[in-house]
């Protein structure tokens, strides 16, 4: 558990995300028109690492507006997907979009609940795949409770899959990514008051207070092991989904990387952990 957890962290973060949902729905970043027309929202390495999901059930924790969730059903054949998010507007947007693309609640259901309350909120007791990541863990103060919660929802023989931004990127300077300027091991909350959103940096917003935490690679892996899951793999990637550092260049495959003159470092990681 974090050593500094502001009492309003959950309320502040919920208000922060609730306000940004309509901005994200309207943004080029999420490209809902493209998604409606059939664009797969998933990353290629996720599809390769998770493998065939045909006929399987999948739970997506912290799903936001559910594009990734729905892609597993529409584009990859999952029998049933459930998305969970604590933002009411996000869940409502996901439900509306699912209906638009012809995914009824029997194929794609969305639940409004805090991730720590997921076991009592989702419709089934366990799922073949529990899926999460890409900017999810930083919003949670207690990584051990998260791991116990996620592990409890994995069916025997199933697995948890996590794709997340590498914690190393949290400690480097924002301009060049070449200097260590923050403490890697801190468990303290990081409180910010930044307007806008990654999908629209110039957007005028009111609920700008947000509370985040960084979790080391060791903390995440150890928490999953303590929760009874067995690590199948841990992969580190030299690409990011957005321009995390000002020096990033966009590659032909759509990912962002440092220029060739910069030594490579891990920018994302992915892991799969099975329940025996």
C-alpha positions as CSV (number, residue, x, y, z in Angstrom):
1,X,0.0,0.0,0.0
2,X,1.3,3.5,-0.8
3,X,2.7,5.5,2.1
4,X,0.8,8.6,1.0
5,X,-2.8,8.1,-0.2
6,X,-4.8,11.4,-0.3
7,X,-8.3,10.7,1.1
8,X,-9.9,12.1,-2.0
9,X,-7.9,10.1,-4.5
10,X,-10.8,8.0,-5.8
11,X,-13.3,10.8,-6.0
12,X,-10.7,13.1,-7.7
13,X,-9.7,10.5,-10.2
14,X,-13.3,9.6,-11.0
15,X,-14.2,13.3,-11.6
16,X,-11.1,13.6,-13.7
17,X,-12.0,10.7,-16.0
18,X,-15.7,11.4,-16.1
19,X,-15.0,14.8,-17.6
20,X,-12.6,13.5,-20.2
21,X,-14.9,10.8,-21.6
22,X,-16.7,13.0,-24.1
23,X,-13.4,14.5,-25.2
24,X,-12.0,11.0,-25.8
25,X,-15.2,9.9,-27.7
26,X,-14.8,12.9,-30.0
27,X,-11.1,12.7,-30.4
28,X,-8.9,11.6,-33.4
29,X,-6.8,9.7,-30.8
30,X,-9.6,7.1,-30.3
31,X,-11.0,7.4,-33.8
32,X,-14.4,6.0,-33.1
33,X,-15.4,6.3,-36.7
34,X,-12.6,4.1,-37.7
35,X,-13.5,1.6,-35.0
36,X,-17.1,1.5,-36.1
37,X,-15.8,0.8,-39.7
38,X,-13.9,-2.2,-38.5
39,X,-10.5,-1.0,-37.2
40,X,-9.0,-3.3,-34.6
41,X,-8.1,-1.4,-31.5
42,X,-5.6,-3.9,-30.2
43,X,-1.8,-3.8,-30.5
44,X,-0.1,-6.5,-32.6
45,X,2.1,-7.7,-29.8
46,X,-0.9,-8.2,-27.5
47,X,-2.7,-10.3,-30.1
48,X,0.4,-12.4,-30.7
49,X,1.2,-12.9,-27.0
50,X,-2.4,-13.7,-25.9
51,X,-3.0,-16.1,-28.7
52,X,-6.3,-17.5,-29.9
53,X,-9.2,-16.4,-27.9
54,X,-11.9,-18.1,-30.0
55,X,-14.7,-19.3,-27.7
56,X,-13.1,-18.0,-24.5
57,X,-14.4,-15.5,-21.9
58,X,-12.4,-12.4,-21.2
59,X,-12.6,-9.8,-18.5
60,X,-11.1,-6.4,-19.1
61,X,-10.3,-4.4,-15.9
62,X,-10.2,-0.6,-16.1
63,X,-11.5,-0.7,-19.7
64,X,-12.3,3.0,-20.2
65,X,-14.6,3.3,-23.2
66,X,-14.2,-0.3,-24.1
67,X,-12.6,-0.3,-27.6
68,X,-10.0,-2.9,-26.7
69,X,-12.7,-5.0,-24.9
70,X,-14.9,-5.1,-27.9
71,X,-12.1,-5.8,-30.3
72,X,-11.4,-9.1,-28.6
73,X,-15.0,-10.2,-29.3
74,X,-15.7,-8.6,-32.7
75,X,-12.2,-9.0,-34.3
76,X,-10.8,-12.0,-32.6
77,X,-13.7,-14.3,-31.7
78,X,-13.9,-14.2,-27.9
79,X,-17.2,-15.8,-26.9
80,X,-18.0,-13.2,-24.2
81,X,-16.2,-10.1,-23.0
82,X,-16.9,-8.1,-19.9
83,X,-15.4,-4.6,-19.4
84,X,-15.3,-2.9,-16.0
85,X,-14.5,0.7,-15.3
86,X,-15.2,3.1,-12.4
87,X,-16.3,5.9,-14.7
88,X,-20.1,5.9,-15.3
89,X,-19.8,8.0,-18.5
90,X,-17.1,5.7,-19.8
91,X,-19.2,2.6,-19.2
92,X,-22.3,4.3,-20.8
93,X,-20.2,5.2,-23.9
94,X,-18.9,1.6,-24.2
95,X,-22.5,0.2,-24.0
96,X,-23.7,2.6,-26.7
97,X,-20.8,1.8,-29.0
98,X,-21.3,-2.0,-28.4
99,X,-24.9,-1.6,-29.5
100,X,-23.9,0.4,-32.6
101,X,-21.5,-2.3,-33.8
102,X,-24.0,-5.1,-33.1
103,X,-22.5,-6.6,-29.9
104,X,-25.3,-7.3,-27.6
105,X,-24.9,-7.7,-23.8
106,X,-24.6,-11.4,-24.2
107,X,-21.3,-10.9,-26.1
108,X,-20.1,-7.6,-24.6
109,X,-21.2,-6.4,-21.2
110,X,-20.0,-3.4,-19.3
111,X,-20.0,-2.9,-15.6
112,X,-19.5,0.3,-13.6
113,X,-17.4,-0.5,-10.5
114,X,-14.2,0.2,-8.7
115,X,-11.5,-2.3,-9.8
116,X,-11.0,-3.4,-6.2
117,X,-14.7,-4.3,-6.1
118,X,-14.7,-6.3,-9.3
119,X,-15.3,-9.8,-7.8
120,X,-18.7,-8.7,-6.5
121,X,-19.6,-6.6,-9.5
122,X,-18.9,-8.7,-12.6
123,X,-21.5,-11.2,-13.8
124,X,-19.3,-14.4,-13.7
125,X,-17.1,-15.7,-10.9
126,X,-14.1,-16.4,-13.2
127,X,-12.8,-15.8,-16.7
128,X,-10.5,-17.7,-19.1
129,X,-8.5,-14.4,-19.6
130,X,-8.3,-11.4,-17.3
131,X,-6.8,-8.5,-19.4
132,X,-5.6,-5.1,-18.4
133,X,-3.0,-2.4,-18.9
134,X,-1.8,0.5,-21.0
135,X,-2.0,3.2,-18.3
136,X,-4.1,1.3,-15.8
137,X,-1.9,0.4,-12.8
138,X,-0.7,4.0,-12.2
139,X,-4.2,4.9,-10.9
140,X,-4.1,2.3,-8.1
141,X,-2.4,2.8,-4.7
142,X,-2.3,-0.8,-3.7
143,X,-0.7,-3.2,-6.2
144,X,-1.0,-6.2,-3.9
145,X,-4.7,-5.8,-3.5
146,X,-5.0,-5.4,-7.3
147,X,-3.1,-8.6,-7.9
148,X,-5.2,-10.5,-5.4
149,X,-8.4,-9.1,-7.0
150,X,-7.3,-9.9,-10.6
151,X,-6.0,-13.4,-9.7
152,X,-9.3,-14.3,-8.0
153,X,-11.1,-13.7,-11.3
154,X,-8.9,-16.0,-13.4
155,X,-10.4,-19.4,-13.9
156,X,-8.3,-22.5,-13.2
157,X,-6.2,-23.1,-16.4
158,X,-6.7,-19.5,-17.4
159,X,-4.3,-16.5,-17.3
160,X,-3.9,-12.8,-16.6
161,X,-2.4,-10.7,-19.3
162,X,-1.0,-7.2,-18.6
163,X,0.5,-4.8,-21.1
164,X,1.7,-1.6,-19.4
165,X,4.1,1.3,-19.7
166,X,7.5,0.5,-18.3
167,X,8.1,2.1,-14.8
168,X,11.6,3.2,-16.0
169,X,9.9,5.8,-18.1
170,X,8.4,7.4,-15.0
171,X,11.8,8.5,-13.6
172,X,13.3,10.1,-16.7
173,X,13.1,13.8,-17.8
174,X,10.2,14.6,-20.0
175,X,12.1,16.3,-22.7
176,X,14.9,14.0,-23.7
177,X,14.4,10.8,-21.6
178,X,18.1,10.8,-21.0
179,X,18.4,11.9,-17.3
180,X,17.1,10.2,-14.1
181,X,15.2,13.0,-12.3
182,X,12.7,11.0,-10.1
183,X,12.9,8.2,-7.5
184,X,12.2,4.8,-9.0
185,X,11.3,3.2,-5.6
186,X,9.0,5.9,-4.2
187,X,5.6,4.7,-3.1
188,X,4.3,8.2,-2.5
189,X,1.3,9.5,-4.5
190,X,1.9,11.9,-7.3
191,X,-0.7,14.6,-7.3
192,X,-1.1,16.8,-10.4
193,X,-3.4,19.6,-11.6
194,X,-2.9,19.5,-15.3
195,X,-5.7,20.5,-17.7
196,X,-6.4,18.8,-21.0
197,X,-6.0,15.2,-21.8
198,X,-3.5,13.0,-23.7
199,X,-6.2,12.8,-26.5
200,X,-6.5,16.6,-26.7
201,X,-3.7,18.5,-25.0
202,X,-5.4,21.9,-25.6
203,X,-8.9,20.9,-24.2
204,X,-10.3,23.2,-21.5
205,X,-11.1,21.1,-18.4
206,X,-12.2,21.8,-14.9
207,X,-11.6,18.6,-12.9
208,X,-7.8,18.6,-13.2
209,X,-6.7,17.1,-9.9
210,X,-5.5,13.6,-10.4
211,X,-3.6,11.2,-8.1
212,X,-1.2,8.5,-9.5
213,X,1.3,6.0,-8.2
214,X,4.3,4.3,-9.8
215,X,4.8,0.6,-9.3
216,X,8.2,-1.1,-9.9
217,X,8.5,-4.1,-12.1
218,X,9.5,-6.1,-9.1
219,X,6.4,-5.0,-7.1
220,X,4.0,-6.0,-9.9
221,X,5.6,-9.5,-10.5
222,X,6.0,-10.2,-6.8
223,X,2.3,-9.3,-6.2
224,X,1.1,-11.6,-8.9
225,X,3.3,-14.4,-7.6
226,X,2.0,-13.9,-4.0
227,X,-1.6,-14.0,-5.4
228,X,-1.0,-17.5,-6.7
229,X,-0.3,-16.9,-10.4
230,X,2.7,-18.5,-12.2
231,X,4.6,-16.2,-14.6
232,X,4.7,-17.6,-18.2
233,X,6.7,-14.7,-19.6
234,X,7.8,-11.1,-19.1
235,X,8.6,-9.2,-22.2
236,X,10.1,-5.7,-22.5
237,X,9.4,-3.5,-25.6
238,X,11.4,-0.6,-27.0
239,X,8.3,1.2,-28.3
240,X,5.5,3.3,-26.8
241,X,1.9,4.0,-27.8
242,X,2.3,7.8,-27.5
243,X,4.9,10.6,-27.4
244,X,6.0,10.1,-23.9
245,X,9.2,12.1,-24.4
246,X,9.5,15.1,-26.6
247,X,12.4,13.5,-28.5
248,X,10.3,10.5,-29.6
249,X,9.8,9.9,-33.3
250,X,6.8,8.0,-34.8
251,X,7.9,4.8,-36.6
252,X,6.3,3.4,-39.7
253,X,4.5,0.8,-37.6
254,X,2.6,3.6,-35.7
255,X,4.6,3.2,-32.4
256,X,6.8,5.9,-30.9
257,X,10.5,5.4,-30.3
258,X,13.7,7.3,-29.5
259,X,15.7,8.4,-32.5
260,X,18.4,6.1,-33.7
261,X,21.1,8.2,-31.9
262,X,19.5,7.4,-28.5
263,X,20.4,4.1,-26.7
264,X,17.3,1.9,-26.5
265,X,15.6,1.4,-23.2
266,X,12.4,-0.5,-22.3
267,X,9.3,1.7,-22.8
268,X,6.6,-0.9,-22.3
269,X,6.3,-4.4,-20.9
270,X,3.9,-7.2,-21.1
271,X,3.4,-10.3,-19.1
272,X,1.2,-13.4,-18.8
273,X,0.6,-15.2,-15.5
274,X,-1.3,-18.4,-15.4
275,X,-3.5,-20.0,-12.7
276,X,-2.5,-23.6,-12.3
